[in-house]
């Protein structure tokens, strides 16, 4: 269990089962199988044509994380658009790269691409409900995941910046504090905070760069929602700020992240290798 992706897969799968079984998620078992199967198939094809191959049993873990995240967030009435989203999400890791590092979080890139290309997909931020106990459960599970993935700093920095912006706006406008608290009671927000922005392969390499990145994403999401009055501000902001990560890495360099596997865990060589 050295590879943190195993924790992510277990947590996301548990959230999906809980959502389908108890929260009446608007997704069928057939659609789940279609998304996961497409993600895995696309990963297998891309692995075969990539210049540097890696064992499929390892790369499939990342594909499963992307597929499960799409199951939790993406909604559409057309199966072919769901397939296209999964294909774009996985293929973007191989096509859009800078300095041997993919730019976009696969799930974020796949959803944003479909939002741009068609008006027949959407993200349902309120599908989780506002139950405080479930929000706490998601936060605890997410905290475990990001700690194992060595990216808890970007998660907690984003949470601090975003909360400061939400509460600051409400205090400035004289709104009751129940309003910003209600905005934070979102499963989609927690999923984004603990599982998407914390992606160790697409965040800046240095800790200072990750804190800067978190602040940029938080402000961008706030601006899209409260100044442009558009939905999905978190997704739009992350996609836009991800394009700046190569610049951040250039001016604030750090150690490039590599997934820890069972074999690497037994080796004295650190999992974080120089960029």
C-alpha positions in Angstrom: 0.0 0.0 0.0 3.0 2.3 -0.5 1.4 3.8 -3.7 -1.0 6.7 -2.6 -3.1 6.0 -5.7 -4.4 2.9 -4.0 -5.8 5.0 -1.2 -7.4 7.4 -3.7 -9.0 4.5 -5.6 -10.4 3.1 -2.5 -11.8 6.4 -1.2 -13.3 7.5 -4.5 -14.9 4.0 -5.1 -16.4 4.2 -1.6 -17.8 7.6 -2.3 -19.3 6.5 -5.5 -20.9 3.4 -3.9 -22.3 5.6 -1.1 -23.6 8.1 -3.6 -25.3 5.5 -5.8 -26.7 3.5 -2.9 -27.8 6.2 -0.5 -27.8 9.6 -2.2 -29.5 8.5 -5.4 -26.8 9.8 -7.7 -28.0 10.3 -11.3 -25.7 7.7 -12.8 -26.3 4.1 -13.6 -24.1 1.1 -13.1 -23.9 0.8 -16.9 -22.6 4.4 -17.2 -20.0 3.7 -14.5 -18.8 0.6 -16.3 -18.6 2.6 -19.6 -16.6 5.4 -18.1 -14.2 3.1 -16.2 -13.8 0.8 -19.2 -13.1 3.7 -21.6 -10.6 5.3 -19.2 -8.7 2.0 -18.9 -8.8 1.2 -22.6 -7.5 4.7 -23.5 -4.7 4.3 -21.0 -3.7 1.0 -22.4 -3.7 2.3 -26.0 -1.7 5.4 -25.0 0.8 3.3 -23.1 1.4 1.2 -26.2 2.3 4.2 -28.4 4.1 6.3 -25.7 7.9 6.7 -26.2 8.4 5.5 -22.6 6.2 2.6 -21.6 5.3 1.7 -18.0 3.6 -1.5 -16.7 -0.1 -1.3 -17.3 -0.9 -2.6 -13.8 0.7 0.6 -12.5 -0.6 3.2 -15.1 -4.1 1.7 -14.8 -4.2 3.1 -11.2 -4.1 6.7 -12.5 -6.7 5.8 -15.1 -9.0 4.4 -12.5 -8.7 7.6 -10.4 -9.7 9.7 -13.4 -12.6 7.4 -14.3 -14.0 7.3 -10.8 -13.7 11.1 -10.6 -15.7 11.4 -13.8 -18.3 9.1 -12.4 -18.7 11.4 -9.4 -18.7 14.7 -11.2 -19.7 14.4 -14.9 -23.3 14.2 -15.9 -24.7 13.9 -19.4 -27.7 12.2 -21.1 -25.5 11.0 -24.0 -23.3 8.0 -23.6 -21.0 9.1 -26.5 -20.2 12.3 -24.7 -19.3 10.4 -21.6 -16.9 8.2 -23.6 -15.4 11.3 -25.3 -14.8 12.9 -21.8 -13.0 9.8 -20.6 -10.9 9.6 -23.8 -9.9 13.3 -23.6 -9.1 13.0 -19.9 -6.6 10.2 -20.3 -5.2 11.2 -23.7 -4.4 14.7 -22.5 -1.8 13.3 -20.2 0.2 12.1 -23.2 -0.6 14.9 -25.7 -0.4 18.1 -23.7 3.0 18.0 -21.9 5.7 20.5 -21.0 9.1 19.3 -19.9 7.9 15.6 -19.7 5.1 16.7 -17.3 1.4 16.7 -18.3 -0.2 20.1 -17.8 -3.9 19.4 -16.9 -5.4 17.3 -14.2 -7.0 14.6 -16.4 -10.5 14.8 -14.8 -10.5 18.6 -14.9 -9.2 18.7 -18.4 -11.8 16.2 -19.7 -14.7 18.0 -18.0 -13.7 21.5 -19.1 -13.1 20.3 -22.6 -16.6 18.9 -22.8 -18.1 22.0 -21.3 -16.3 24.1 -24.0 -17.3 21.8 -26.9 -20.9 21.0 -26.0 -23.7 22.3 -23.9 -25.0 18.7 -23.1 -22.7 18.0 -20.2 -22.8 19.5 -16.7 -21.5 19.1 -13.2 -24.0 18.8 -10.4 -22.4 20.5 -7.3 -25.4 19.9 -5.0 -25.8 16.1 -5.6 -24.0 15.3 -2.4 -26.3 17.2 -0.1 -25.2 19.4 2.8 -25.0 16.8 5.5 -22.3 17.9 7.9 -21.4 14.3 8.9 -20.8 13.3 5.2 -18.8 16.4 4.5 -16.6 15.6 7.6 -16.2 12.1 6.3 -15.1 13.3 2.9 -12.6 15.8 4.5 -11.1 13.1 6.7 -10.7 10.7 3.8 -9.3 13.4 1.5 -6.9 14.4 4.2 -5.5 10.9 4.4 -5.1 10.8 0.6 -3.3 14.0 0.2 -1.0 13.3 3.1 0.0 10.0 1.5 0.5 11.8 -1.9 2.7 14.5 -0.3 0.5 17.3 -1.5 -1.4 18.2 1.6 0.2 21.7 1.4 -1.6 22.7 -1.8 -4.9 21.4 -0.4 -4.8 23.2 2.9 -3.4 26.4 1.2 -6.3 26.4 -1.3 -8.8 25.8 1.5 -7.4 28.7 3.6 -7.4 31.1 0.6 -10.8 30.2 -0.6 -12.4 30.4 2.8 -10.8 33.8 3.4 -12.3 35.0 0.1 -15.7 33.7 0.8 -15.9 35.0 4.4 -14.2 38.2 3.5 -16.8 38.9 0.8 -19.7 38.1 3.1 -18.3 40.3 5.9 -17.8 43.2 3.4 -21.4 42.9 2.2 -22.8 42.4 5.7 -24.2 38.9 4.9 -24.8 36.5 7.8 -22.1 34.0 8.2 -24.5 31.2 7.5 -24.2 32.1 3.8 -20.5 31.3 3.4 -20.8 28.3 5.6 -23.6 27.0 3.3 -21.4 27.6 0.3 -18.7 25.4 1.9 -21.2 22.5 2.5 -20.6 21.1 -1.0 -19.3 17.6 -1.7 -18.1 18.8 -5.1 -16.0 21.5 -3.4 -14.4 18.9 -1.0 -13.9 16.5 -3.9 -12.1 19.3 -5.8 -10.0 20.4 -2.8 -8.8 16.9 -1.7 -8.7 15.0 -4.9 -8.3 17.3 -7.9 -6.2 20.3 -7.0 -3.9 18.0 -5.0 -2.9 16.0 -8.0 0.9 15.6 -7.4 1.7 15.2 -11.2 0.2 18.5 -12.3 0.9 20.8 -9.3 4.1 22.9 -9.1 7.2 21.0 -8.0 8.2 23.3 -5.1 6.2 24.0 -2.0 6.3 27.8 -2.5 5.1 27.2 -6.0 2.2 25.1 -4.8 1.1 27.7 -2.3 1.2 30.3 -5.0 -0.7 28.0 -7.3 -3.4 27.4 -4.6 -3.8 31.1 -4.1 -4.2 31.7 -7.9 -6.8 28.9 -8.2 -8.8 30.1 -5.2 -8.9 33.7 -6.5 -9.8 32.6 -10.0 -12.6 30.4 -8.7 -13.9 33.3 -6.6 -13.7 35.7 -9.5 -15.5 33.4 -11.9 -18.3 32.8 -9.4 -18.8 36.3 -7.9 -17.6 38.6 -10.6 -18.4 36.8 -13.9 -21.4 35.0 -12.3 -20.7 31.7 -14.0 -20.9 28.2 -12.6 -18.1 25.7 -12.2 -15.7 28.4 -11.2 -13.4 25.9 -9.5 -13.0 23.8 -12.7 -12.5 26.8 -15.0 -9.9 28.3 -12.6 -7.9 25.1 -12.2 -7.8 24.6 -16.0 -6.6 28.2 -16.6 -4.0 28.2 -13.7 -2.7 24.8 -14.7 -1.3 26.4 -17.9 0.9 28.6 -15.7 2.5 25.7 -13.8 5.4 25.3 -16.2 6.2 28.9 -15.7 6.1 28.5 -11.9 8.3 25.5 -12.1 10.8 27.4 -14.2 11.1 30.3 -11.7 10.5 28.3 -8.5 12.0 24.9 -9.2 11.7 21.9 -7.0 11.8 18.1 -6.9 9.7 16.3 -9.5 7.2 14.0 -8.0 7.2 10.2 -8.8 4.6 7.7 -7.7 5.8 5.4 -4.9 5.4 1.8 -5.8 6.0 -1.3 -3.6 9.4 -1.8 -5.2 10.4 1.9 -4.8 9.2 1.8 -1.2 11.7 -1.0 -0.5 14.5 1.0 -2.2 16.7 3.5 -0.3 16.4 5.9 -3.2 13.8 8.6 -2.4 10.6 8.7 -4.4 11.0 12.4 -5.1 13.6 12.7 -7.9 15.2 15.9 -9.2 13.5 17.6 -12.0 
